[in-house]
Amino acid sequence: MQIITTHKGTDFDALASLVAGTIIYPGSKPVLPGSVNPNLKSFLSIHKDLFGFYSPGEIKLEEVKSMVVVDTNSWRRLDGMAPLKTRSNVEIINWDHHPEGDIKADEVYREELGANITLMLMEIQKLRKLITPIQATLFIMGLYEDTGNLTFTSTTSKDALAAAYLLDRKADLQILSTFLRHSYGKKQKDILFEMIQNAERMEVSGFSISIARMDIEGHVQNLSVVVQMYREIVNVDAAFAIFRDTERDRCMVIGRSNLEQINIGLIMRSMGGGGHPGAGSALLKATNPDVIEEMLIEMIRGNQQTSIMLSDIMSYPVVTVTEDTTIDEVAMILRETGCTGVPVVNENENVVGVISRRDFRKIKKNSHMQSPVKAFMSRDVITIDHTRSAIDAARLMIKHDIGRIPVIEDGRVIGIVTRSDVMLYFYDLLPD
């Protein structure tokens, strides 16, 4: 069995690519993720039966021999397909217009275009396949949504040619305008008004930037439209909004840019999200908005560099202490080394905790200075493997609001990466 699937939170470009996949791969089963965006939900309520979609639960994964993934190259963004990741006998084919992700495909079709459907339409034309007017309409909806009606800076001449091709195939612009019309009601207006009232501009590396922060309650639709309007009204090169959902303790970060030099998609991918050069978003759980804002600024200053390996920026050798080291001895080590904290290891040199200056606040009596460090250390240790990147380390620091992460190889500490190390990376101050 061959299946075709796409990312969760499916948008029109993803749906269009899913349907295009059934044209390129006749007989394959299109698997639609369980979560789709609001505009698409309205479209599917009328058109769903035309395309014969399957839900992830309807697919027997043990029968899958080939999987075509469209408009994403991230396993994390697929719905219910994780068991296939370790199946060596499953062929994986990837069609995507984003930079490379973590899906190691047997066949890769990738080009950085404004919309993924453009890439697939090039193949459909090459194969001389016929498309129906309703397919052409869906395809142009995906194309227009992902390129902002051909206005985003990520739009290419190939996207424009694809639009012309679809109009020749009777794509219906009236249907397009019906379903791509973004909902903008009182709630969105109130949010935009408050953002404008509190708007602040800053200059970062020669770019005009605005970062808005707001607390919201529950899910609010079409915040991306609000952020786009905010950027245009405030008239900056790039605008970011950090919406903290107080009910669910999470932050939605949305960015919009009209300059190629500020790659929103790259910034959001470093935070675990995604997007395109001009637009993107990320969802961060239990994260301090102050930390998010700081990282956004530093990533812009660092020009969103391609990530390097941790071995290039980590500090080593690492000062460590054992579980039986006294608090008094740790205090002396911190004073002599200038460190703000050190990893605690056991007899096998495995990390079992971290002791930092912050932990010293737990000490109430002078006699505690002779106690072993295991009585006061933090045991919930976040570590990172030495094969990971600087961007991965930054992502962990954002998520857990921590200033240092031990770097591990085969269970042992070989280095430590600090917030300062990451900042040097983003500032492009690493030695040659």
N, C-alpha and C positions, 0 to 999 in steps of 0.2 A: 504494500500500500504506500502511495505517495501522498503526503499532506503538504499544504501551504498554510503558513501562519504568520502573524505579525505581532506588534507590541501591544501590551495592555494600555488602556487609555486610548484606544484606537481612534485616530482622526480620519479625515477624508482621504488624505494621501495614503495612509496605511490601508484603508478599505479599497481604494482604487487599485493599489498595488496587489492586494489579495485577489481581486477579480482579474486583473491583468495576468496574474500568475496562472489562473485556470485556462487562459487562452494560450499561453506559452507552453504549459504542461497539461495537455488534454487528459482527462480522466483522474486528475488529482483532486483531493478533497480539501476545500478551503475551510480552515478552522478559525473562527472568529472568537477572540478573547472575550471574557465575561464583562469587562469594563470598557465602555466607549464614551467619547465626549458627548456633551448635551446636544449639539447640533446634529451629530451623527445619529444619535438615538431617535430624533424626530424623523430623519430620513429613513432609517431602518424600519420604523413603525409602519411605513407605507410600502417600502421596496424590498424588504428582507426576503420574501418568498421568491423573488426573481433570481436570486443568486445561489440558492441552495447551500447556505452556510451550515457548518457543523459546530457544535460547542465542544470545548476541550473534553468534557466528560463523555461525549459520544464516541470518542476515538479510542480504540484499543491499541495502546502504545506498543504492545508486544508484536503487533502486526505491521508496524511502520518500518519500511525499508528505506524510505527517502523522505527528507523534510526540506522544504523550500522556505526560507525565512526572508521576509520582505520588510523594508523600511526600518530595520533595526539590525544591530549585530551584537546584541547583549542578551545573554542567557537570562539575566535577572528580569528583563522586561517581557519575557515570554510567559504565557499562561498555561501552567500544567505540563510543560515540556521538559522539566528538569531531568526525569529519568532517562531521556534520550542522550543526555550529555556524556554519559559514560558508556554508551553503546557503540562499540567500534564497528559494528556491522550496519550502522545507519549512515547513509549518504546524506551529507548536508550541503545545500546550495544556498548561497546568500546573495540577495540583491539589495543594495543599500547605497544611499547617497551621503552617508555620514562617514567621517574618518573611521579607521579600523577599530573594532571592539574586541570582545573576548570570545566570540564564536569562531572556532577554527574550522572553516568550511572546506569541503573538497573542491567545490567550484565557487569562485567569487566574481561577482559582477558589481563593480563599485566605481562611481565617479561622483565628484562633488558638484552636484547640480542643485537647483533651487527646490526641486521636488523629486521624490523617488519614482513617481509615475512616469516622469520624463525618461528616465533610464530604461524603464520597461517598455515604453512606447517605441523607443528606438529599436528594440528587439522585435516587437510586434510588426513594425514596418519592414524590418529586414526579412522576417519570415513570411511577409505578405499575407498576414492574417486579417480577416475582416472583423470589424467591431460594429455593434449596433448603436443606434442613437442614444439609448439609455446608458450603455457602457461609456460612450463618448461623453455624455453629460456627467456621469460619476467621475470619470478621469479628469475632466476639466475642473471639477469641484476640488479634487485633491490637489491639482496643479495650482489653482488660484489661492487655495487656503495656505499652502506651504510657501508661496512666493508673495503673499500679500497683494494679490492681483497683479503680479509681475513687478512689484515695486520694491521688494526687499533687496538688499545689496547682494544677497546670495543668488539672485536670479541670473541666469545665463541666456545666451542667444538660443541655446538648444531648448530651453523652457519655452521661449517665445515661439519657436518653430513648432513645438509640440502643441501649443495652444492653437496655432493656425491649423494644424492637421486635424485637431478635434473639432474645430468649428466647421471644417470642410465635411466632417462626418456627422453633422447635424447635432452637435452638442447644444443643449437648450439652456441659454443664459437666463431665461426667466425662472426655471427650476433652480438654477444655481443661486440666483439672488434670493430665492425663498428660503433655502436651507442654510446658506452661508451668512444670513443676516444675524448678527450677534445680538443676544439679549442684553439690553442696557436699560435697566429700570431704576427705581428710586434708590435701592440699596447700593447699586454701582455708582450712581450719581453722588450719594452721600460720601462714599469712600473716596471718590475722586476729589470732591470738594475739600475734604479734610486733608488729603495728601497735598493739594495745592496750597492750602492755608499754612501748612507746616513745611513747605518746600525749602530745601537748602541746596545750593549749588556749591561745587568744589572743583578745583583744578587738580587733576591727577595726571602727571606725565604729559601735560599739554592738552589733555582732553577735558571737556566740561562734563561733569558727572553729577547725578543726583541720586541719593539713596533714601527712599522713604520707608518708614517703619510704622506699622499699625497692628493693633490687636483686633482680631475678628472672632466671632463666635460661630462655630460650625462651618459648613461648606457654603461658599459663595461662588456662584457661577461667573464665568467670563471675566475673571480678574485680569487676564492677559490683555483684554481690550482696554481695561482701565489704565493699565501700565503704559500701553502704547499711546493712549490719549495724554497721559501725564507727561510722557517724554516730549510729545509735540508741543504741549502748552508751556512747559517749563523751558523748552527749547535748549536741550542739552544733547551732547553726542551720544550719551548712553544713560539710561535710567534703570534703577533697580528698585524693587519693592520687596520688603520682608514682611509678610503677613503672618503674624503669630496667632495660631488657633489655640486660644486659652483652654478650650474644652478638651482638646485631644493632645495638648502639650507638644505641638509640632509647628514648624515654620515652613511656609511656602515661599520660595524665593523666585521671583520672576524678573527677567531682564529684557531690555529692548535697546538696540543700538542701530545707528544709521551709518556707522563707519566700519570698514573691513578690519581696521586695526584693533578694534575691540570685539573680539570673537565671543559672543555671548554663549554659543553652544559649547565651546571649549571650557569656558568658566564653569558652566553648569554641570558639565560632565565631571569636572574635578570635584564637584560636590555630590556626585552620585545621581545627577539628573541627566538632562540631554537638551538638544535643540539644534539650532542652525546659527550661522554667524550673526544674524540679526535678531534672533529671538530664541529664548529658552527658559527652562524652569527646573527647579529641584525641590524635593520635599525632604526636610531634615527633622528628625524626631528628637525631642528633648535637647534642643540646642539653644544656647544663649544667643540672642540676636546681636549683641555687641560683638561676639566672636565672628559671626557671619559677616557683619559689616566690615570688620577689620580685614578679613580674608578677601572680601571682594576688592577692597582698595589695593591690597598688596598684589593680588593677581593682575589687576589693571596696570599697576606700576611695573610688574614683572613682564608685561606684554604677553601674558598667557603662554609662557614658553613650553616647548615640548618637554615632558617630564624626563628627568634623569634618574638613575638608580640611587638607592639609599646609600650604597657604599661610597658614592661620590660626595655625600654631604654629611654623613654621620660622624660623630666624634668617637675616637678609639685610641688606645685601649680604654676600657670602661672601668671606672672605680666602682667596685661592688663591696657589699658587706654580707656577712653570714647572719643567720637568724639569731645567733647567740651573741653577736656584737652588742655592746652596751650602748645605750642612748648617749652617754657621755662621749664615747669613742666616735660615734656617728657625728656628733656636734663638732668635734675636733676635725674630722675629715671634711665636713662641709666648709668649715672656716678656712682650712688649708688649701682646698682645691677651688673654692669659689663656686662650687656646685650648689644648686638649690634642692637637689635630691639625688638619691642613688638607689639602684636596684638591690634587692635582697635576694641572695641565692642560697640553695641548700647544698648538701655535700656533693651532689652531682652537677653543680653549677647551673641548675635550672632556676629560672626566676620564680620566686614564690611571693614576692611583694615589692613594694616601693616605699621608701621612707623619705619624706620631704620636710622642708621647714614648716609647711602647713600642719604636718602631723605633730609637731612639737607643741602645738596649742593644746593637745590632749594632756600634756604633762602638768599636773597640779602640785606635785610635791618634789622637793629636792632629791628625796630618796629614789624617785623614779628614774633619775639620771643613771643609776646603776642597773636598771632593768634591761633585759634583752630586747633588742629591737622588734622581735616578733610580737611583743605585747602592744606596740603602737603603730606598726606599719600598716599601710593600706594593702589589702589582699586582692582586691579586684584590679588585677594588673592588665593593662592593655599593651600588647606587644605587636610587633610587625616583623614579617619574614624579610630576610635580607634581599630577596629577589624582587620585592615590591618597589614602587617608585616614590619620588618625593611628593607627587600629587596624592598618592594613597596615604602617605603620612599626614599630609595637610588635612585630608578628609577625615581621618580618625581624630585629629586634634579638634576639628570643628564639631564632630559628632559628640565627643566625650568631654569637651572643654578642658583639655589637659595640655601641659606644657612640655612634656618629654615622653618619649616612647622607646623602650628597649628594643634593639634590633636583634633578631634571633636567627641562628643557623643551627639546625639539628638539635633544637631545644636549648642551646646555650647562648648566652649573651655575647655578641661580638662587637657591639657598638651601641650608641644611643643617639637618637635624633631629637633635637629640641626645637621649640618654637623659633628660637633664634636661627637655627640652621635652616629651617624652612623659609624664614624671612629673607635670609641671605640669598637663597635660591630664587625667590620671587623678585628680589631687587636686582638680580643679575650681578651679585658681588662676589661670586665664587672665584677662587684663584684659577688662573689658566693652567 
